[in-house]
Amino acid sequence: MRADVVELVFAGAVVVVFGSAAAVVLERLSRAWLLRLGALLSAAAVAAWVVFALKPERAVAVAAAGLTVCAAFEFAVLTLRRLLAHGRDLDR
């Protein structure tokens, strides 16, 4: 049961990361929202690791690791946003 919940959260995190990357490319997402999403995904990763610490299961560990990677990628999207803005400034 716990593994299923953590895996569903992980699946949602993947959707959030790809959705926010697409929104950044289309200039639809602000820096503040990216920081909020990154903080949310980081909190979800911490919670998943706590679940794993309470009852170690391989499926929970894999999903928690995936959430951690998603949180890192979400913060990497901030860099993507900055690079795209810099590129647009060069085009002007």
Long-range contacts (C-beta under 8 A, 24 or more apart in sequence): 2-51, 2-55, 2-57, 2-60, 3-57, 3-59, 3-60, 3-63, 6-48, 6-51, 6-52, 6-59, 6-60, 6-63, 6-64, 6-67, 7-59, 7-63, 9-44, 9-48, 9-63, 9-67, 10-48, 10-63, 10-64, 10-66, 10-67, 10-70, 13-41, 13-44, 13-66, 13-67, 13-70, 13-71, 14-66, 14-70, 16-40, 16-41, 16-70, 16-74, 17-41, 17-70, 17-73, 17-74, 17-77, 20-74, 20-77, 21-77, 21-80, 24-77, 24-80, 24-81, 24-84, 25-80, 25-84, 27-84, 29-81, 31-78, 31-81, 34-74, 34-75, 34-77, 34-78, 34-81, 35-78, 37-74, 38-71, 38-74, 38-75, 38-77, 38-78, 41-67, 41-70, 41-71, 41-74, 42-71, 44-71, 45-70, 45-71
